[in-house]
Amino acid sequence: MTPSFETIAACWHQLRSAVTNAQLWYELAEAYKQQQLDWQAAYSARQAVRCEPSRQTQLNALNLNHWQDATAGDAVLGRAVLLNADSLITRFTEAINACPGDWLSHLYLTRLHELAGQQSLASSHLAHALSLEVIPGETQHWLGVWRLNAGDAQGSVNALFHLVDLRPLRHGSMMYLGEALLRIGNKAAAEKAFTRASLSNNPDFLNTLAAKVYANNYWQEALAVLQKAIDLRPNHVATWLALAKIQAEVYEIGACRESLRRIKHLQPDHPELALLEAGLHGRMGDAAAHFATLQNAYQNNGDPLSRLASSIAMTALYQDNLTPQQISELHHRLCAPITQAVSSKALSKSQFNNPRSPHRRLRIGYVTGDLHRQHPVNLFLLPILMRHDPQRVAVSLYHTGLMQDDYTLKAKQCADYWLDAAHLDDTTLQHSIINDQIDILIDLAGHTSSHRLGVFALRAAPVQATFLGYPYSTGLSTMDWLIGDAIVTPADHQQLYCEGLAQLPGSVFCWAPVDDYPLTPARPKHAPLVFGSFNNAMKLTPKTLTLWAQVLHAIPNAQLLLKAPSLKDSDVQKRFSALFAEQGIAPQRIQFRGPSELSQMMQEYGDIDFALDPTPYNGGTTTMQALWMGVPVVSLLGSHFVSRMGASFLHSLNQSNWLAENDRDYVDIAVKLAEQHLFWRERRQDLRAQMLASPLSAIDGYVAKLEHLYQRMWLDYCANEQQGAKLLRAE
């Protein structure tokens, strides 16, 4: 045995009775480094710092590879496939042959043999690891974490459940167990596991736990956990920031403001303050201030590759003082640095070896992190996934989000292949997709918060398209197609988009809910006439408010019901009341409602007679929901994708008489409908039947046409490898 392996053996032996001895962990890291066992060295270094944080400088001097990078080293054992598993098995087998008491190498070999499908060898190393571990439960903990990150939720539960009765309780293990239990659908047990995890008094861990439970939609629990962390460490800026971010996300606007005041007191120059304050402008419904603050932060930040670029692009769609050309140029300008940064690593179409058979079954890959109940992408994509023709397409889902629920499981059941990709960086995810030989890769996020546009900038498939998640161009030169229709993306708008236009017949979206939303009873004849909008407050632009005020002036007995998450805040209500007052609309004519669960929200459409579509950012999902609930919608035809969605829906429904060409038409249509309000109160069932009979809800035909459009994209690629057509139609 070499001296360094002798040291490794001695350290493991001594750690059995002195597991918190930082010097032993340091010596172990040093000995592993001498043997070029980087993963083991990094793990040992992290344990040394946990035991004695002042060792950080000493450990940095060892020059260990990426030892504090949560995505490097042994973290790759959390992948479903590891291409160099065989070479690692050889290397670590040599290590345990030289040092049979090396617990850590036995642990790694357990997982590596699992990945290689060698279960008997994995079981053998697991037995050794369990007998050698110096930290109770550490073996099962890491196996559980790696299996969970690789998408094996049941395997994770199998490992972590062994630790439920371990004392002292492993709070981190309970956190991961909770997440794994959620993924297999055992919500009650998951909540018990999260509750056990929250018993920790380690404020750093509590911050991690809060992020984890919030990612799984337990936002009230996340706020409580962060409050406990603050009670333990009242002046910790990072915890206050985490609290403020969640408060902003769940529209606890007043509480968020107080948290930001505390952060300003503790660290006035904190770089994230400006972004959080910008977010508050958005939550207040002030899209212009939100946009200006984001642009200022972007200019001062100095990093053109930051996610601020996407935030600005997204917020630009809400501005009613920007022309379509200005928005187009902005998207191109913001995305240019991203494209340039990866240009040397980005693949060309010619580098893919996918079989070029023009009429074969296609491999379609969807990239999204938004497959959970109330998210619009889930509402529109899940019905598609449930109806894809397995003879025409093989579906791979690359799930980049952390939140998973029953709807995520439904989507997973629809896929031929599923990869939990939230923990993969862009390059790793790109390589995974390439290895799967995806023919057409579909982006479902655009510039929204969950996007993975970096993967598309690198190019992960010979054909790439953006669909459903973002009603505009991505601005990426490597995105081949924007899927729209002849109304949202007409051929003469091509100059606005960097992508080619792939047009579906009818509407770009199809409404076919997987849940039942029963129609509400007819509103009583004596009930007041109520217009409504259930759109988020950022869509209530000055142009929109002016239009709606004109409607209310034209119909003096009408009321307006506004429902949005922000509107549970009294300051937001006061802001909009004041804005309407400036237009001469009395406060008593405006009703405000905050958020509610989706099925309850759908029933609230029974409280309005007609829906008013905002501009320039149309309702999209909310317009579809209103029509489905038997509520006619008034919309204004705009000049680019985001402001033409209402037009697309109404044309497809054969109700273009509700579509205005200009502001005067908008008011006139609202007045005409108001005169017929008693008629429409009795016709909700008729409007739903009309929708069911129209292309707007003909989901089977819609999916067939979408698959035909994919085939057209593929044919275009086969015929024109580098630069093909700029307009495709699925006839």
FENVENQUI-V310364 format. One record per helix or strand of 3 or more residues. SS is the DSSP state (hx for helix, st for strand). FROM is the first residue (numbers start at 1). TO is the last residue. If there is no record, write none. Layout:
ss->SS from->FROM to->TO
ss->SS from->FROM to->TO
This chain:
ss->hx from->3 to->15
ss->hx from->22 to->34
ss->hx from->38 to->51
ss->hx from->53 to->60
ss->hx from->73 to->78
ss->hx from->85 to->98
ss->hx from->103 to->115
ss->hx from->119 to->132
ss->hx from->138 to->149
ss->hx from->153 to->163
ss->hx from->171 to->183
ss->hx from->187 to->197
ss->hx from->203 to->215
ss->hx from->219 to->232
ss->hx from->237 to->249
ss->hx from->253 to->266
ss->hx from->273 to->283
ss->hx from->287 to->301
ss->hx from->308 to->316
ss->hx from->324 to->342
ss->hx from->349 to->351
ss->st from->362 to->368
ss->hx from->376 to->385
ss->st from->393 to->399
ss->hx from->406 to->414
ss->st from->417 to->420
ss->hx from->426 to->435
ss->st from->440 to->443
ss->hx from->453 to->458
ss->st from->463 to->466
ss->st from->481 to->485
ss->hx from->491 to->496
ss->st from->500 to->504
ss->st from->530 to->533
ss->hx from->537 to->539
ss->hx from->542 to->554
ss->st from->559 to->563
ss->hx from->565 to->568
ss->hx from->570 to->582
ss->hx from->587 to->589
ss->st from->590 to->593
ss->hx from->598 to->607
ss->st from->610 to->612
ss->hx from->621 to->628
ss->st from->632 to->636
ss->hx from->641 to->643
ss->hx from->645 to->652
ss->hx from->656 to->658
ss->hx from->663 to->675
ss->hx from->677 to->681
ss->hx from->684 to->693
ss->hx from->699 to->719
ss->st from->727 to->730
